Amino acid sequence: MKRLGFVGVIIEERKMCSGIVNDVLSQFSELILARTGLPNAKGNTSIITLVIDATPDELGALTGKLGSIQGVSVKSGLAKE
């Protein structure tokens, strides 16, 4: 069952990672309800926040792909059932 949730993404090497991150987000675009980004929030670091509607498995697939990118940190959560 799909639930509302969030994903927080911190990109520490923006120039190196942003294209890869955007490709992954495009692959999972059907889950994303809203996206807010702060490019170059501090130095070479960017922050993206997502509001999603996903199952736990879909969330795990998205965060797993994002978390496997070097220089990217991910935290997420889903609403209770």
mmJSON file of the N, C-alpha and C atoms, coordinates in Angstrom:
{"data_MODEL":{"atom_site":{
"group_PDB":["ATOM","ATOM","ATOM","ATOM","ATOM","ATOM","ATOM","ATOM","ATOM","ATOM","ATOM","ATOM","ATOM","ATOM","ATOM","ATOM","ATOM","ATOM","ATOM","ATOM","ATOM","ATOM","ATOM","ATOM","ATOM","ATOM","ATOM","ATOM","ATOM","ATOM","ATOM","ATOM","ATOM","ATOM","ATOM","ATOM","ATOM","ATOM","ATOM","ATOM","ATOM","ATOM","ATOM","ATOM","ATOM","ATOM","ATOM","ATOM","ATOM","ATOM","ATOM","ATOM","ATOM","ATOM","ATOM","ATOM","ATOM","ATOM","ATOM","ATOM","ATOM","ATOM","ATOM","ATOM","ATOM","ATOM","ATOM","ATOM","ATOM","ATOM","ATOM","ATOM","ATOM","ATOM","ATOM","ATOM","ATOM","ATOM","ATOM","ATOM","ATOM","ATOM","ATOM","ATOM","ATOM","ATOM","ATOM","ATOM","ATOM","ATOM","ATOM","ATOM","ATOM","ATOM","ATOM","ATOM","ATOM","ATOM","ATOM","ATOM","ATOM","ATOM","ATOM","ATOM","ATOM","ATOM","ATOM","ATOM","ATOM","ATOM","ATOM","ATOM","ATOM","ATOM","ATOM","ATOM","ATOM","ATOM","ATOM","ATOM","ATOM","ATOM","ATOM","ATOM","ATOM","ATOM","ATOM","ATOM","ATOM","ATOM","ATOM","ATOM","ATOM","ATOM","ATOM","ATOM","ATOM","ATOM","ATOM","ATOM","ATOM","ATOM","ATOM","ATOM","ATOM","ATOM","ATOM","ATOM","ATOM","ATOM","ATOM","ATOM","ATOM","ATOM","ATOM","ATOM","ATOM","ATOM","ATOM","ATOM","ATOM","ATOM","ATOM","ATOM","ATOM","ATOM","ATOM","ATOM","ATOM","ATOM","ATOM","ATOM","ATOM","ATOM","ATOM","ATOM","ATOM","ATOM","ATOM","ATOM","ATOM","ATOM","ATOM","ATOM","ATOM","ATOM","ATOM","ATOM","ATOM","ATOM","ATOM","ATOM","ATOM","ATOM","ATOM","ATOM","ATOM","ATOM","ATOM","ATOM","ATOM","ATOM","ATOM","ATOM","ATOM","ATOM","ATOM","ATOM","ATOM","ATOM","ATOM","ATOM","ATOM","ATOM","ATOM","ATOM","ATOM","ATOM","ATOM","ATOM","ATOM","ATOM","ATOM","ATOM","ATOM","ATOM","ATOM","ATOM","ATOM","ATOM","ATOM","ATOM","ATOM","ATOM","ATOM","ATOM","ATOM","ATOM","ATOM","ATOM","ATOM","ATOM","ATOM"],
"id":[1,2,3,4,5,6,7,8,9,10,11,12,13,14,15,16,17,18,19,20,21,22,23,24,25,26,27,28,29,30,31,32,33,34,35,36,37,38,39,40,41,42,43,44,45,46,47,48,49,50,51,52,53,54,55,56,57,58,59,60,61,62,63,64,65,66,67,68,69,70,71,72,73,74,75,76,77,78,79,80,81,82,83,84,85,86,87,88,89,90,91,92,93,94,95,96,97,98,99,100,101,102,103,104,105,106,107,108,109,110,111,112,113,114,115,116,117,118,119,120,121,122,123,124,125,126,127,128,129,130,131,132,133,134,135,136,137,138,139,140,141,142,143,144,145,146,147,148,149,150,151,152,153,154,155,156,157,158,159,160,161,162,163,164,165,166,167,168,169,170,171,172,173,174,175,176,177,178,179,180,181,182,183,184,185,186,187,188,189,190,191,192,193,194,195,196,197,198,199,200,201,202,203,204,205,206,207,208,209,210,211,212,213,214,215,216,217,218,219,220,221,222,223,224,225,226,227,228,229,230,231,232,233,234,235,236,237,238,239,240,241,242,243],
"type_symbol":["N","C","C","N","C","C","N","C","C","N","C","C","N","C","C","N","C","C","N","C","C","N","C","C","N","C","C","N","C","C","N","C","C","N","C","C","N","C","C","N","C","C","N","C","C","N","C","C","N","C","C","N","C","C","N","C","C","N","C","C","N","C","C","N","C","C","N","C","C","N","C","C","N","C","C","N","C","C","N","C","C","N","C","C","N","C","C","N","C","C","N","C","C","N","C","C","N","C","C","N","C","C","N","C","C","N","C","C","N","C","C","N","C","C","N","C","C","N","C","C","N","C","C","N","C","C","N","C","C","N","C","C","N","C","C","N","C","C","N","C","C","N","C","C","N","C","C","N","C","C","N","C","C","N","C","C","N","C","C","N","C","C","N","C","C","N","C","C","N","C","C","N","C","C","N","C","C","N","C","C","N","C","C","N","C","C","N","C","C","N","C","C","N","C","C","N","C","C","N","C","C","N","C","C","N","C","C","N","C","C","N","C","C","N","C","C","N","C","C","N","C","C","N","C","C","N","C","C","N","C","C","N","C","C","N","C","C","N","C","C","N","C","C"],
"label_atom_id":["N","CA","C","N","CA","C","N","CA","C","N","CA","C","N","CA","C","N","CA","C","N","CA","C","N","CA","C","N","CA","C","N","CA","C","N","CA","C","N","CA","C","N","CA","C","N","CA","C","N","CA","C","N","CA","C","N","CA","C","N","CA","C","N","CA","C","N","CA","C","N","CA","C","N","CA","C","N","CA","C","N","CA","C","N","CA","C","N","CA","C","N","CA","C","N","CA","C","N","CA","C","N","CA","C","N","CA","C","N","CA","C","N","CA","C","N","CA","C","N","CA","C","N","CA","C","N","CA","C","N","CA","C","N","CA","C","N","CA","C","N","CA","C","N","CA","C","N","CA","C","N","CA","C","N","CA","C","N","CA","C","N","CA","C","N","CA","C","N","CA","C","N","CA","C","N","CA","C","N","CA","C","N","CA","C","N","CA","C","N","CA","C","N","CA","C","N","CA","C","N","CA","C","N","CA","C","N","CA","C","N","CA","C","N","CA","C","N","CA","C","N","CA","C","N","CA","C","N","CA","C","N","CA","C","N","CA","C","N","CA","C","N","CA","C","N","CA","C","N","CA","C","N","CA","C","N","CA","C","N","CA","C","N","CA","C","N","CA","C","N","CA","C","N","CA","C","N","CA","C","N","CA","C"],
"label_alt_id":[null,null,null,null,null,null,null,null,null,null,null,null,null,null,null,null,null,null,null,null,null,null,null,null,null,null,null,null,null,null,null,null,null,null,null,null,null,null,null,null,null,null,null,null,null,null,null,null,null,null,null,null,null,null,null,null,null,null,null,null,null,null,null,null,null,null,null,null,null,null,null,null,null,null,null,null,null,null,null,null,null,null,null,null,null,null,null,null,null,null,null,null,null,null,null,null,null,null,null,null,null,null,null,null,null,null,null,null,null,null,null,null,null,null,null,null,null,null,null,null,null,null,null,null,null,null,null,null,null,null,null,null,null,null,null,null,null,null,null,null,null,null,null,null,null,null,null,null,null,null,null,null,null,null,null,null,null,null,null,null,null,null,null,null,null,null,null,null,null,null,null,null,null,null,null,null,null,null,null,null,null,null,null,null,null,null,null,null,null,null,null,null,null,null,null,null,null,null,null,null,null,null,null,null,null,null,null,null,null,null,null,null,null,null,null,null,null,null,null,null,null,null,null,null,null,null,null,null,null,null,null,null,null,null,null,null,null,null,null,null,null,null,null],
"label_comp_id":["MET","MET","MET","LYS","LYS","LYS","ARG","ARG","ARG","LEU","LEU","LEU","GLY","GLY","GLY","PHE","PHE","PHE","VAL","VAL","VAL","GLY","GLY","GLY","VAL","VAL","VAL","ILE","ILE","ILE","ILE","ILE","ILE","GLU","GLU","GLU","GLU","GLU","GLU","ARG","ARG","ARG","LYS","LYS","LYS","MET","MET","MET","CYS","CYS","CYS","SER","SER","SER","GLY","GLY","GLY","ILE","ILE","ILE","VAL","VAL","VAL","ASN","ASN","ASN","ASP","ASP","ASP","VAL","VAL","VAL","LEU","LEU","LEU","SER","SER","SER","GLN","GLN","GLN","PHE","PHE","PHE","SER","SER","SER","GLU","GLU","GLU","LEU","LEU","LEU","ILE","ILE","ILE","LEU","LEU","LEU","ALA","ALA","ALA","ARG","ARG","ARG","THR","THR","THR","GLY","GLY","GLY","LEU","LEU","LEU","PRO","PRO","PRO","ASN","ASN","ASN","ALA","ALA","ALA","LYS","LYS","LYS","GLY","GLY","GLY","ASN","ASN","ASN","THR","THR","THR","SER","SER","SER","ILE","ILE","ILE","ILE","ILE","ILE","THR","THR","THR","LEU","LEU","LEU","VAL","VAL","VAL","ILE","ILE","ILE","ASP","ASP","ASP","ALA","ALA","ALA","THR","THR","THR","PRO","PRO","PRO","ASP","ASP","ASP","GLU","GLU","GLU","LEU","LEU","LEU","GLY","GLY","GLY","ALA","ALA","ALA","LEU","LEU","LEU","THR","THR","THR","GLY","GLY","GLY","LYS","LYS","LYS","LEU","LEU","LEU","GLY","GLY","GLY","SER","SER","SER","ILE","ILE","ILE","GLN","GLN","GLN","GLY","GLY","GLY","VAL","VAL","VAL","SER","SER","SER","VAL","VAL","VAL","LYS","LYS","LYS","SER","SER","SER","GLY","GLY","GLY","LEU","LEU","LEU","ALA","ALA","ALA","LYS","LYS","LYS","GLU","GLU","GLU"],
"label_asym_id":["A","A","A","A","A","A","A","A","A","A","A","A","A","A","A","A","A","A","A","A","A","A","A","A","A","A","A","A","A","A","A","A","A","A","A","A","A","A","A","A","A","A","A","A","A","A","A","A","A","A","A","A","A","A","A","A","A","A","A","A","A","A","A","A","A","A","A","A","A","A","A","A","A","A","A","A","A","A","A","A","A","A","A","A","A","A","A","A","A","A","A","A","A","A","A","A","A","A","A","A","A","A","A","A","A","A","A","A","A","A","A","A","A","A","A","A","A","A","A","A","A","A","A","A","A","A","A","A","A","A","A","A","A","A","A","A","A","A","A","A","A","A","A","A","A","A","A","A","A","A","A","A","A","A","A","A","A","A","A","A","A","A","A","A","A","A","A","A","A","A","A","A","A","A","A","A","A","A","A","A","A","A","A","A","A","A","A","A","A","A","A","A","A","A","A","A","A","A","A","A","A","A","A","A","A","A","A","A","A","A","A","A","A","A","A","A","A","A","A","A","A","A","A","A","A","A","A","A","A","A","A","A","A","A","A","A","A","A","A","A","A","A","A"],
"label_entity_id":["1","1","1","1","1","1","1","1","1","1","1","1","1","1","1","1","1","1","1","1","1","1","1","1","1","1","1","1","1","1","1","1","1","1","1","1","1","1","1","1","1","1","1","1","1","1","1","1","1","1","1","1","1","1","1","1","1","1","1","1","1","1","1","1","1","1","1","1","1","1","1","1","1","1","1","1","1","1","1","1","1","1","1","1","1","1","1","1","1","1","1","1","1","1","1","1","1","1","1","1","1","1","1","1","1","1","1","1","1","1","1","1","1","1","1","1","1","1","1","1","1","1","1","1","1","1","1","1","1","1","1","1","1","1","1","1","1","1","1","1","1","1","1","1","1","1","1","1","1","1","1","1","1","1","1","1","1","1","1","1","1","1","1","1","1","1","1","1","1","1","1","1","1","1","1","1","1","1","1","1","1","1","1","1","1","1","1","1","1","1","1","1","1","1","1","1","1","1","1","1","1","1","1","1","1","1","1","1","1","1","1","1","1","1","1","1","1","1","1","1","1","1","1","1","1","1","1","1","1","1","1","1","1","1","1","1","1","1","1","1","1","1","1"],
"label_seq_id":[1,1,1,2,2,2,3,3,3,4,4,4,5,5,5,6,6,6,7,7,7,8,8,8,9,9,9,10,10,10,11,11,11,12,12,12,13,13,13,14,14,14,15,15,15,16,16,16,17,17,17,18,18,18,19,19,19,20,20,20,21,21,21,22,22,22,23,23,23,24,24,24,25,25,25,26,26,26,27,27,27,28,28,28,29,29,29,30,30,30,31,31,31,32,32,32,33,33,33,34,34,34,35,35,35,36,36,36,37,37,37,38,38,38,39,39,39,40,40,40,41,41,41,42,42,42,43,43,43,44,44,44,45,45,45,46,46,46,47,47,47,48,48,48,49,49,49,50,50,50,51,51,51,52,52,52,53,53,53,54,54,54,55,55,55,56,56,56,57,57,57,58,58,58,59,59,59,60,60,60,61,61,61,62,62,62,63,63,63,64,64,64,65,65,65,66,66,66,67,67,67,68,68,68,69,69,69,70,70,70,71,71,71,72,72,72,73,73,73,74,74,74,75,75,75,76,76,76,77,77,77,78,78,78,79,79,79,80,80,80,81,81,81],
"pdbx_PDB_ins_code":[null,null,null,null,null,null,null,null,null,null,null,null,null,null,null,null,null,null,null,null,null,null,null,null,null,null,null,null,null,null,null,null,null,null,null,null,null,null,null,null,null,null,null,null,null,null,null,null,null,null,null,null,null,null,null,null,null,null,null,null,null,null,null,null,null,null,null,null,null,null,null,null,null,null,null,null,null,null,null,null,null,null,null,null,null,null,null,null,null,null,null,null,null,null,null,null,null,null,null,null,null,null,null,null,null,null,null,null,null,null,null,null,null,null,null,null,null,null,null,null,null,null,null,null,null,null,null,null,null,null,null,null,null,null,null,null,null,null,null,null,null,null,null,null,null,null,null,null,null,null,null,null,null,null,null,null,null,null,null,null,null,null,null,null,null,null,null,null,null,null,null,null,null,null,null,null,null,null,null,null,null,null,null,null,null,null,null,null,null,null,null,null,null,null,null,null,null,null,null,null,null,null,null,null,null,null,null,null,null,null,null,null,null,null,null,null,null,null,null,null,null,null,null,null,null,null,null,null,null,null,null,null,null,null,null,null,null,null,null,null,null,null,null],
"Cartn_x":[0.841,0.0,0.886,0.549,1.333,1.018,2.066,1.922,2.708,2.311,3.06,4.356,5.381,6.654,7.558,8.8,9.771,11.11,11.914,13.298,14.142,15.184,16.142,17.452,17.967,19.18,20.208,21.402,22.505,23.561,23.9,24.888,26.134,27.217,28.438,29.359,29.261,30.063,29.117,28.525,27.453,27.827,28.976,29.356,29.523,29.995,30.235,28.947,28.025,26.892,25.536,25.363,24.013,23.355,24.113,23.536,23.06,23.844,23.475,22.234,22.203,21.046,19.793,19.879,18.716,18.247,19.173,18.785,17.992,18.465,17.757,16.38,16.299,14.998,14.038,14.536,13.696,13.152,13.963,13.524,12.368,12.326,11.304,10.3,10.163,9.33,7.872,7.37,5.965,5.693,6.733,6.564,6.621,7.184,7.503,6.323,5.814,4.727,5.262,6.378,6.959,8.468,9.181,10.645,11.091,11.955,12.544,14.045,14.784,16.224,16.904,18.007,18.861,20.219,20.427,21.725,22.779,23.934,25.052,24.659,23.976,23.516,24.675,25.808,26.989,28.194,28.956,30.111,29.68,30.146,29.827,28.742,27.963,26.934,25.546,24.716,23.32,22.398,21.164,20.165,18.902,18.322,17.05,16.11,14.881,13.854,12.733,12.228,11.151,9.972,8.769,7.559,7.134,6.936,6.656,5.368,4.838,3.72,4.201,4.606,5.286,5.035,5.253,5.261,6.636,6.772,8.102,9.131,8.723,9.652,10.091,9.155,9.493,10.433,10.152,11.021,12.419,12.5,13.784,14.575,13.885,14.567,15.118,14.317,14.754,15.933,15.788,16.86,18.109,17.935,19.08,19.913,19.232,19.956,20.642,19.925,20.528,21.699,21.535,22.574,23.825,23.702,24.867,25.758,25.297,26.08,27.104,28.368,29.425,29.211,29.299,29.113,27.675,26.771,25.347,24.922,24.205,23.64,22.129,21.411,19.959,19.333,18.258,17.413,15.973,15.129,13.744,12.814,11.536,10.517,9.173,8.322,6.962,5.974,4.797,3.738,3.315,2.8,2.293,1.069,0.798,-0.32,-1.641],
"Cartn_y":[-1.184,0.0,1.247,2.185,3.419,4.342,5.052,6.016,7.273,8.37,9.608,9.53,10.189,10.194,11.282,11.246,12.252,11.573,12.223,11.809,13.075,13.054,14.152,13.687,14.462,14.095,15.213,14.86,15.818,15.391,16.297,16.034,16.839,16.133,16.808,17.222,16.574,16.921,17.212,18.401,18.749,18.542,19.03,18.943,17.499,16.652,15.259,14.423,14.74,13.865,14.322,15.592,16.099,15.437,15.174,14.518,13.118,12.377,11.007,11.019,11.935,12.05,12.377,13.314,13.674,12.505,11.69,10.505,9.527,9.296,8.391,8.946,10.234,10.836,10.735,10.843,10.686,9.266,8.281,6.882,6.63,7.393,7.207,8.363,9.073,10.288,10.032,8.813,8.526,8.513,8.421,8.42,9.825,10.771,12.092,13.056,13.562,14.539,15.968,16.207,17.546,17.422,18.406,18.422,19.855,20.025,21.324,21.138,22.03,21.913,23.226,23.128,24.277,23.983,24.39,24.147,25.021,24.447,25.181,25.822,25.031,25.54,26.055,25.364,25.804,25.198,26.042,25.535,24.706,23.468,22.563,21.566,21.896,21.005,21.489,20.56,20.856,19.974,20.437,19.684,19.59,18.383,18.154,17.505,17.998,17.344,16.91,15.711,15.152,14.788,15.012,14.455,13.339,12.152,10.994,10.293,9.487,8.577,7.222,6.359,5.121,4.008,2.785,1.637,1.579,0.832,0.681,0.108,-0.819,-1.39,-0.354,0.465,1.512,2.534,2.911,3.848,3.255,1.99,1.331,1.294,1.059,1.044,2.426,3.462,4.838,5.233,5.044,5.469,4.608,3.344,2.481,2.953,3.324,3.825,5.147,6.044,7.335,7.164,6.324,6.122,5.44,4.772,4.099,5.047,6.275,7.269,7.877,7.822,8.381,9.885,10.37,11.786,12.173,11.178,11.44,10.747,11.498,10.948,11.064,10.049,10.002,9.612,10.286,9.909,9.968,9.09,9.045,8.569,8.732,8.247,8.16,7.258,7.102,7.297,7.794,7.925,6.539,6.45,5.178,4.783,3.5,2.994,3.527],
"Cartn_z":[0.0,0.0,0.0,-0.865,-0.956,0.209,0.654,1.742,1.397,2.003,1.834,2.622,2.106,2.795,2.269,2.724,2.301,2.035,1.223,1.0,1.055,1.866,1.926,1.307,0.368,-0.351,-0.177,0.284,0.374,-0.634,-1.521,-2.556,-2.205,-1.903,-1.455,-2.6,-3.714,-4.898,-6.05,-6.035,-6.955,-8.413,-8.82,-10.227,-10.679,-9.783,-10.123,-10.081,-9.158,-8.871,-9.402,-9.678,-9.95,-11.156,-12.206,-13.379,-13.072,-12.3,-11.922,-11.032,-10.063,-9.173,-9.985,-10.903,-11.717,-12.579,-13.086,-13.854,-12.989,-11.758,-10.85,-10.514,-10.221,-9.9,-11.081,-12.286,-13.477,-13.583,-13.219,-13.255,-12.29,-11.194,-10.162,-10.135,-11.227,-11.258,-10.908,-11.151,-10.847,-9.346,-8.523,-7.076,-6.476,-7.208,-6.664,-6.856,-5.733,-5.759,-5.785,-5.101,-5.04,-4.857,-5.402,-5.302,-5.056,-4.054,-3.772,-3.688,-4.317,-4.289,-3.973,-3.274,-3.004,-3.619,-4.868,-5.477,-4.811,-4.617,-4.032,-2.701,-1.858,-0.565,0.279,0.228,0.959,0.254,-0.391,-1.132,-2.317,-2.376,-3.473,-3.066,-2.021,-1.489,-1.896,-2.314,-2.66,-1.84,-1.664,-0.915,-1.752,-1.796,-2.478,-1.47,-1.395,-0.596,-1.526,-1.29,-2.104,-1.215,-1.714,-1.111,-2.048,-1.485,-2.327,-1.903,-2.805,-2.54,-3.029,-2.086,-2.476,-1.465,-1.927,-1.028,-0.364,0.726,1.323,0.343,-0.501,-1.479,-2.513,-2.981,-3.95,-3.318,-2.063,-1.359,-1.203,-0.86,-0.709,-2.011,-3.119,-4.416,-4.748,-4.517,-4.795,-3.91,-2.62,-1.713,-1.868,-2.22,-2.457,-3.64,-4.724,-5.903,-5.6,-4.922,-4.586,-3.632,-2.632,-1.627,-2.16,-3.301,-3.875,-4.675,-4.874,-5.612,-4.658,-5.044,-4.204,-4.033,-2.783,-2.489,-2.206,-2.127,-1.886,-0.593,0.279,1.509,1.425,1.943,1.815,3.153,3.508,4.648,4.177,4.722,4.26,5.368,5.117,6.041,5.373,5.868,5.369,6.517,6.177,7.16,7.64,8.845,9.358,8.532,8.496,7.676,8.071],
"occupancy":[1.0,1.0,1.0,1.0,1.0,1.0,1.0,1.0,1.0,1.0,1.0,1.0,1.0,1.0,1.0,1.0,1.0,1.0,1.0,1.0,1.0,1.0,1.0,1.0,1.0,1.0,1.0,1.0,1.0,1.0,1.0,1.0,1.0,1.0,1.0,1.0,1.0,1.0,1.0,1.0,1.0,1.0,1.0,1.0,1.0,1.0,1.0,1.0,1.0,1.0,1.0,1.0,1.0,1.0,1.0,1.0,1.0,1.0,1.0,1.0,1.0,1.0,1.0,1.0,1.0,1.0,1.0,1.0,1.0,1.0,1.0,1.0,1.0,1.0,1.0,1.0,1.0,1.0,1.0,1.0,1.0,1.0,1.0,1.0,1.0,1.0,1.0,1.0,1.0,1.0,1.0,1.0,1.0,1.0,1.0,1.0,1.0,1.0,1.0,1.0,1.0,1.0,1.0,1.0,1.0,1.0,1.0,1.0,1.0,1.0,1.0,1.0,1.0,1.0,1.0,1.0,1.0,1.0,1.0,1.0,1.0,1.0,1.0,1.0,1.0,1.0,1.0,1.0,1.0,1.0,1.0,1.0,1.0,1.0,1.0,1.0,1.0,1.0,1.0,1.0,1.0,1.0,1.0,1.0,1.0,1.0,1.0,1.0,1.0,1.0,1.0,1.0,1.0,1.0,1.0,1.0,1.0,1.0,1.0,1.0,1.0,1.0,1.0,1.0,1.0,1.0,1.0,1.0,1.0,1.0,1.0,1.0,1.0,1.0,1.0,1.0,1.0,1.0,1.0,1.0,1.0,1.0,1.0,1.0,1.0,1.0,1.0,1.0,1.0,1.0,1.0,1.0,1.0,1.0,1.0,1.0,1.0,1.0,1.0,1.0,1.0,1.0,1.0,1.0,1.0,1.0,1.0,1.0,1.0,1.0,1.0,1.0,1.0,1.0,1.0,1.0,1.0,1.0,1.0,1.0,1.0,1.0,1.0,1.0,1.0,1.0,1.0,1.0,1.0,1.0,1.0,1.0,1.0,1.0,1.0,1.0,1.0,1.0,1.0,1.0,1.0,1.0,1.0],
"B_iso_or_equiv":[0.0,0.0,0.0,0.0,0.0,0.0,0.0,0.0,0.0,0.0,0.0,0.0,0.0,0.0,0.0,0.0,0.0,0.0,0.0,0.0,0.0,0.0,0.0,0.0,0.0,0.0,0.0,0.0,0.0,0.0,0.0,0.0,0.0,0.0,0.0,0.0,0.0,0.0,0.0,0.0,0.0,0.0,0.0,0.0,0.0,0.0,0.0,0.0,0.0,0.0,0.0,0.0,0.0,0.0,0.0,0.0,0.0,0.0,0.0,0.0,0.0,0.0,0.0,0.0,0.0,0.0,0.0,0.0,0.0,0.0,0.0,0.0,0.0,0.0,0.0,0.0,0.0,0.0,0.0,0.0,0.0,0.0,0.0,0.0,0.0,0.0,0.0,0.0,0.0,0.0,0.0,0.0,0.0,0.0,0.0,0.0,0.0,0.0,0.0,0.0,0.0,0.0,0.0,0.0,0.0,0.0,0.0,0.0,0.0,0.0,0.0,0.0,0.0,0.0,0.0,0.0,0.0,0.0,0.0,0.0,0.0,0.0,0.0,0.0,0.0,0.0,0.0,0.0,0.0,0.0,0.0,0.0,0.0,0.0,0.0,0.0,0.0,0.0,0.0,0.0,0.0,0.0,0.0,0.0,0.0,0.0,0.0,0.0,0.0,0.0,0.0,0.0,0.0,0.0,0.0,0.0,0.0,0.0,0.0,0.0,0.0,0.0,0.0,0.0,0.0,0.0,0.0,0.0,0.0,0.0,0.0,0.0,0.0,0.0,0.0,0.0,0.0,0.0,0.0,0.0,0.0,0.0,0.0,0.0,0.0,0.0,0.0,0.0,0.0,0.0,0.0,0.0,0.0,0.0,0.0,0.0,0.0,0.0,0.0,0.0,0.0,0.0,0.0,0.0,0.0,0.0,0.0,0.0,0.0,0.0,0.0,0.0,0.0,0.0,0.0,0.0,0.0,0.0,0.0,0.0,0.0,0.0,0.0,0.0,0.0,0.0,0.0,0.0,0.0,0.0,0.0,0.0,0.0,0.0,0.0,0.0,0.0,0.0,0.0,0.0,0.0,0.0,0.0],
"pdbx_formal_charge":[null,null,null,null,null,null,null,null,null,null,null,null,null,null,null,null,null,null,null,null,null,null,null,null,null,null,null,null,null,null,null,null,null,null,null,null,null,null,null,null,null,null,null,null,null,null,null,null,null,null,null,null,null,null,null,null,null,null,null,null,null,null,null,null,null,null,null,null,null,null,null,null,null,null,null,null,null,null,null,null,null,null,null,null,null,null,null,null,null,null,null,null,null,null,null,null,null,null,null,null,null,null,null,null,null,null,null,null,null,null,null,null,null,null,null,null,null,null,null,null,null,null,null,null,null,null,null,null,null,null,null,null,null,null,null,null,null,null,null,null,null,null,null,null,null,null,null,null,null,null,null,null,null,null,null,null,null,null,null,null,null,null,null,null,null,null,null,null,null,null,null,null,null,null,null,null,null,null,null,null,null,null,null,null,null,null,null,null,null,null,null,null,null,null,null,null,null,null,null,null,null,null,null,null,null,null,null,null,null,null,null,null,null,null,null,null,null,null,null,null,null,null,null,null,null,null,null,null,null,null,null,null,null,null,null,null,null,null,null,null,null,null,null],
"auth_seq_id":[1,1,1,2,2,2,3,3,3,4,4,4,5,5,5,6,6,6,7,7,7,8,8,8,9,9,9,10,10,10,11,11,11,12,12,12,13,13,13,14,14,14,15,15,15,16,16,16,17,17,17,18,18,18,19,19,19,20,20,20,21,21,21,22,22,22,23,23,23,24,24,24,25,25,25,26,26,26,27,27,27,28,28,28,29,29,29,30,30,30,31,31,31,32,32,32,33,33,33,34,34,34,35,35,35,36,36,36,37,37,37,38,38,38,39,39,39,40,40,40,41,41,41,42,42,42,43,43,43,44,44,44,45,45,45,46,46,46,47,47,47,48,48,48,49,49,49,50,50,50,51,51,51,52,52,52,53,53,53,54,54,54,55,55,55,56,56,56,57,57,57,58,58,58,59,59,59,60,60,60,61,61,61,62,62,62,63,63,63,64,64,64,65,65,65,66,66,66,67,67,67,68,68,68,69,69,69,70,70,70,71,71,71,72,72,72,73,73,73,74,74,74,75,75,75,76,76,76,77,77,77,78,78,78,79,79,79,80,80,80,81,81,81],
"auth_comp_id":["MET","MET","MET","LYS","LYS","LYS","ARG","ARG","ARG","LEU","LEU","LEU","GLY","GLY","GLY","PHE","PHE","PHE","VAL","VAL","VAL","GLY","GLY","GLY","VAL","VAL","VAL","ILE","ILE","ILE","ILE","ILE","ILE","GLU","GLU","GLU","GLU","GLU","GLU","ARG","ARG","ARG","LYS","LYS","LYS","MET","MET","MET","CYS","CYS","CYS","SER","SER","SER","GLY","GLY","GLY","ILE","ILE","ILE","VAL","VAL","VAL","ASN","ASN","ASN","ASP","ASP","ASP","VAL","VAL","VAL","LEU","LEU","LEU","SER","SER","SER","GLN","GLN","GLN","PHE","PHE","PHE","SER","SER","SER","GLU","GLU","GLU","LEU","LEU","LEU","ILE","ILE","ILE","LEU","LEU","LEU","ALA","ALA","ALA","ARG","ARG","ARG","THR","THR","THR","GLY","GLY","GLY","LEU","LEU","LEU","PRO","PRO","PRO","ASN","ASN","ASN","ALA","ALA","ALA","LYS","LYS","LYS","GLY","GLY","GLY","ASN","ASN","ASN","THR","THR","THR","SER","SER","SER","ILE","ILE","ILE","ILE","ILE","ILE","THR","THR","THR","LEU","LEU","LEU","VAL","VAL","VAL","ILE","ILE","ILE","ASP","ASP","ASP","ALA","ALA","ALA","THR","THR","THR","PRO","PRO","PRO","ASP","ASP","ASP","GLU","GLU","GLU","LEU","LEU","LEU","GLY","GLY","GLY","ALA","ALA","ALA","LEU","LEU","LEU","THR","THR","THR","GLY","GLY","GLY","LYS","LYS","LYS","LEU","LEU","LEU","GLY","GLY","GLY","SER","SER","SER","ILE","ILE","ILE","GLN","GLN","GLN","GLY","GLY","GLY","VAL","VAL","VAL","SER","SER","SER","VAL","VAL","VAL","LYS","LYS","LYS","SER","SER","SER","GLY","GLY","GLY","LEU","LEU","LEU","ALA","ALA","ALA","LYS","LYS","LYS","GLU","GLU","GLU"],
"auth_asym_id":["A","A","A","A","A","A","A","A","A","A","A","A","A","A","A","A","A","A","A","A","A","A","A","A","A","A","A","A","A","A","A","A","A","A","A","A","A","A","A","A","A","A","A","A","A","A","A","A","A","A","A","A","A","A","A","A","A","A","A","A","A","A","A","A","A","A","A","A","A","A","A","A","A","A","A","A","A","A","A","A","A","A","A","A","A","A","A","A","A","A","A","A","A","A","A","A","A","A","A","A","A","A","A","A","A","A","A","A","A","A","A","A","A","A","A","A","A","A","A","A","A","A","A","A","A","A","A","A","A","A","A","A","A","A","A","A","A","A","A","A","A","A","A","A","A","A","A","A","A","A","A","A","A","A","A","A","A","A","A","A","A","A","A","A","A","A","A","A","A","A","A","A","A","A","A","A","A","A","A","A","A","A","A","A","A","A","A","A","A","A","A","A","A","A","A","A","A","A","A","A","A","A","A","A","A","A","A","A","A","A","A","A","A","A","A","A","A","A","A","A","A","A","A","A","A","A","A","A","A","A","A","A","A","A","A","A","A","A","A","A","A","A","A"],
"auth_atom_id":["N","CA","C","N","CA","C","N","CA","C","N","CA","C","N","CA","C","N","CA","C","N","CA","C","N","CA","C","N","CA","C","N","CA","C","N","CA","C","N","CA","C","N","CA","C","N","CA","C","N","CA","C","N","CA","C","N","CA","C","N","CA","C","N","CA","C","N","CA","C","N","CA","C","N","CA","C","N","CA","C","N","CA","C","N","CA","C","N","CA","C","N","CA","C","N","CA","C","N","CA","C","N","CA","C","N","CA","C","N","CA","C","N","CA","C","N","CA","C","N","CA","C","N","CA","C","N","CA","C","N","CA","C","N","CA","C","N","CA","C","N","CA","C","N","CA","C","N","CA","C","N","CA","C","N","CA","C","N","CA","C","N","CA","C","N","CA","C","N","CA","C","N","CA","C","N","CA","C","N","CA","C","N","CA","C","N","CA","C","N","CA","C","N","CA","C","N","CA","C","N","CA","C","N","CA","C","N","CA","C","N","CA","C","N","CA","C","N","CA","C","N","CA","C","N","CA","C","N","CA","C","N","CA","C","N","CA","C","N","CA","C","N","CA","C","N","CA","C","N","CA","C","N","CA","C","N","CA","C","N","CA","C","N","CA","C","N","CA","C","N","CA","C","N","CA","C","N","CA","C","N","CA","C"],
"pdbx_PDB_model_num":[1,1,1,1,1,1,1,1,1,1,1,1,1,1,1,1,1,1,1,1,1,1,1,1,1,1,1,1,1,1,1,1,1,1,1,1,1,1,1,1,1,1,1,1,1,1,1,1,1,1,1,1,1,1,1,1,1,1,1,1,1,1,1,1,1,1,1,1,1,1,1,1,1,1,1,1,1,1,1,1,1,1,1,1,1,1,1,1,1,1,1,1,1,1,1,1,1,1,1,1,1,1,1,1,1,1,1,1,1,1,1,1,1,1,1,1,1,1,1,1,1,1,1,1,1,1,1,1,1,1,1,1,1,1,1,1,1,1,1,1,1,1,1,1,1,1,1,1,1,1,1,1,1,1,1,1,1,1,1,1,1,1,1,1,1,1,1,1,1,1,1,1,1,1,1,1,1,1,1,1,1,1,1,1,1,1,1,1,1,1,1,1,1,1,1,1,1,1,1,1,1,1,1,1,1,1,1,1,1,1,1,1,1,1,1,1,1,1,1,1,1,1,1,1,1,1,1,1,1,1,1,1,1,1,1,1,1,1,1,1,1,1,1]
}}}
